[in-house]
Amino acid sequence: MSKKILAVDDSASIRQMVCFTLQREGYEVIEASDGRDALSKIGASAVNMVITDLHMPNMNGVELIQALRANPSFKFTPIVMLTTESHQDKKDMGKQAGATGWIVKPFKPEQLIAVVKRLLG
């Protein structure tokens, strides 16, 4: 059974690239356009990992992480920020919210896969 990953980004092209990269490696991907969309799509369903952008309309990545971490079902789910932000204060904000890792865009597909494999085993 393949691992399920939630990819959250307001950019359709980034979601497409993440989705293509992960599906090529055998992962199942759920796509969402922002944090609110993500929460409505996953509900309490088991996802093995979340990859989210920081800057999005309606609900940003930090707010999404906080909402997920408040739910016991997602307490230990790996959550990676995939964003153009590389400033330490933004990384600290993500880490305080409960982010497991951080990848700066633009990303290389092999970099994303390496992080996913490291976190999912």
Contacts in CASP RR format, 6 or more apart in sequence:
PFRMAT RR
TARGET T0000
AUTHOR 0000-0000-0000
METHOD contacts of the structure
MODEL  1
MSKKILAVDDSASIRQMVCFTLQREGYEVIEASDGRDALSKIGASAVNMV
ITDLHMPNMNGVELIQALRANPSFKFTPIVMLTTESHQDKKDMGKQAGAT
GWIVKPFKPEQLIAVVKRLLG
2 26 0 8 1.000
2 27 0 8 1.000
2 28 0 8 1.000
3 27 0 8 1.000
3 28 0 8 1.000
3 48 0 8 1.000
3 49 0 8 1.000
3 120 0 8 1.000
4 27 0 8 1.000
4 28 0 8 1.000
4 29 0 8 1.000
4 30 0 8 1.000
4 45 0 8 1.000
4 46 0 8 1.000
4 47 0 8 1.000
4 48 0 8 1.000
4 49 0 8 1.000
5 22 0 8 1.000
5 27 0 8 1.000
5 28 0 8 1.000
5 29 0 8 1.000
5 30 0 8 1.000
5 47 0 8 1.000
5 48 0 8 1.000
5 49 0 8 1.000
5 50 0 8 1.000
5 51 0 8 1.000
5 116 0 8 1.000
6 29 0 8 1.000
6 30 0 8 1.000
6 32 0 8 1.000
6 38 0 8 1.000
6 41 0 8 1.000
6 42 0 8 1.000
6 47 0 8 1.000
6 49 0 8 1.000
6 50 0 8 1.000
6 51 0 8 1.000
6 52 0 8 1.000
7 15 0 8 1.000
7 18 0 8 1.000
7 19 0 8 1.000
7 22 0 8 1.000
7 29 0 8 1.000
7 30 0 8 1.000
7 31 0 8 1.000
7 32 0 8 1.000
7 51 0 8 1.000
7 52 0 8 1.000
8 31 0 8 1.000
8 32 0 8 1.000
8 33 0 8 1.000
8 34 0 8 1.000
8 35 0 8 1.000
8 37 0 8 1.000
8 38 0 8 1.000
8 50 0 8 1.000
8 51 0 8 1.000
8 52 0 8 1.000
8 53 0 8 1.000
8 56 0 8 1.000
8 61 0 8 1.000
8 64 0 8 1.000
9 15 0 8 1.000
9 18 0 8 1.000
9 33 0 8 1.000
9 52 0 8 1.000
9 53 0 8 1.000
9 56 0 8 1.000
9 82 0 8 1.000
10 33 0 8 1.000
10 34 0 8 1.000
10 53 0 8 1.000
10 55 0 8 1.000
10 56 0 8 1.000
10 57 0 8 1.000
11 53 0 8 1.000
12 33 0 8 1.000
14 53 0 8 1.000
14 82 0 8 1.000
14 105 0 8 1.000
15 31 0 8 1.000
15 33 0 8 1.000
17 109 0 8 1.000
18 29 0 8 1.000
18 51 0 8 1.000
18 82 0 8 1.000
18 112 0 8 1.000
19 29 0 8 1.000
19 31 0 8 1.000
21 109 0 8 1.000
21 112 0 8 1.000
21 113 0 8 1.000
22 29 0 8 1.000
22 112 0 8 1.000
22 113 0 8 1.000
22 116 0 8 1.000
23 29 0 8 1.000
25 113 0 8 1.000
25 116 0 8 1.000
27 116 0 8 1.000
30 41 0 8 1.000
30 42 0 8 1.000
30 47 0 8 1.000
32 38 0 8 1.000
32 40 0 8 1.000
32 41 0 8 1.000
32 42 0 8 1.000
33 56 0 8 1.000
34 56 0 8 1.000
34 57 0 8 1.000
34 58 0 8 1.000
34 59 0 8 1.000
34 60 0 8 1.000
35 52 0 8 1.000
35 56 0 8 1.000
35 58 0 8 1.000
35 59 0 8 1.000
35 60 0 8 1.000
35 61 0 8 1.000
35 63 0 8 1.000
35 64 0 8 1.000
35 67 0 8 1.000
36 58 0 8 1.000
36 59 0 8 1.000
37 58 0 8 1.000
38 50 0 8 1.000
38 52 0 8 1.000
38 59 0 8 1.000
38 64 0 8 1.000
39 59 0 8 1.000
39 64 0 8 1.000
39 67 0 8 1.000
39 68 0 8 1.000
44 71 0 8 1.000
44 73 0 8 1.000
46 73 0 8 1.000
47 74 0 8 1.000
47 77 0 8 1.000
48 77 0 8 1.000
48 78 0 8 1.000
48 120 0 8 1.000
49 77 0 8 1.000
49 78 0 8 1.000
49 79 0 8 1.000
49 80 0 8 1.000
49 116 0 8 1.000
49 119 0 8 1.000
49 120 0 8 1.000
50 64 0 8 1.000
50 65 0 8 1.000
50 68 0 8 1.000
50 74 0 8 1.000
50 77 0 8 1.000
50 78 0 8 1.000
50 79 0 8 1.000
50 80 0 8 1.000
51 79 0 8 1.000
51 80 0 8 1.000
51 82 0 8 1.000
51 112 0 8 1.000
51 116 0 8 1.000
52 61 0 8 1.000
52 64 0 8 1.000
52 65 0 8 1.000
52 79 0 8 1.000
52 80 0 8 1.000
52 81 0 8 1.000
52 82 0 8 1.000
53 61 0 8 1.000
53 81 0 8 1.000
53 82 0 8 1.000
53 83 0 8 1.000
54 60 0 8 1.000
54 61 0 8 1.000
54 62 0 8 1.000
54 81 0 8 1.000
54 83 0 8 1.000
54 85 0 8 1.000
54 90 0 8 1.000
54 94 0 8 1.000
55 61 0 8 1.000
55 83 0 8 1.000
55 84 0 8 1.000
55 85 0 8 1.000
59 67 0 8 1.000
61 81 0 8 1.000
61 97 0 8 1.000
62 93 0 8 1.000
62 94 0 8 1.000
62 97 0 8 1.000
65 79 0 8 1.000
65 81 0 8 1.000
65 94 0 8 1.000
65 97 0 8 1.000
65 98 0 8 1.000
65 99 0 8 1.000
66 97 0 8 1.000
66 98 0 8 1.000
68 74 0 8 1.000
68 77 0 8 1.000
68 79 0 8 1.000
69 75 0 8 1.000
69 79 0 8 1.000
69 97 0 8 1.000
69 98 0 8 1.000
78 100 0 8 1.000
78 101 0 8 1.000
78 119 0 8 1.000
78 120 0 8 1.000
79 98 0 8 1.000
79 99 0 8 1.000
79 100 0 8 1.000
79 101 0 8 1.000
80 99 0 8 1.000
80 100 0 8 1.000
80 101 0 8 1.000
80 102 0 8 1.000
80 103 0 8 1.000
80 115 0 8 1.000
80 116 0 8 1.000
80 119 0 8 1.000
81 91 0 8 1.000
81 94 0 8 1.000
81 99 0 8 1.000
81 101 0 8 1.000
81 102 0 8 1.000
81 103 0 8 1.000
82 103 0 8 1.000
82 105 0 8 1.000
82 107 0 8 1.000
82 112 0 8 1.000
83 90 0 8 1.000
83 102 0 8 1.000
83 103 0 8 1.000
83 104 0 8 1.000
83 105 0 8 1.000
84 104 0 8 1.000
84 105 0 8 1.000
85 91 0 8 1.000
85 104 0 8 1.000
86 104 0 8 1.000
91 102 0 8 1.000
94 102 0 8 1.000
95 101 0 8 1.000
100 119 0 8 1.000
101 115 0 8 1.000
103 111 0 8 1.000
103 112 0 8 1.000
103 115 0 8 1.000
END
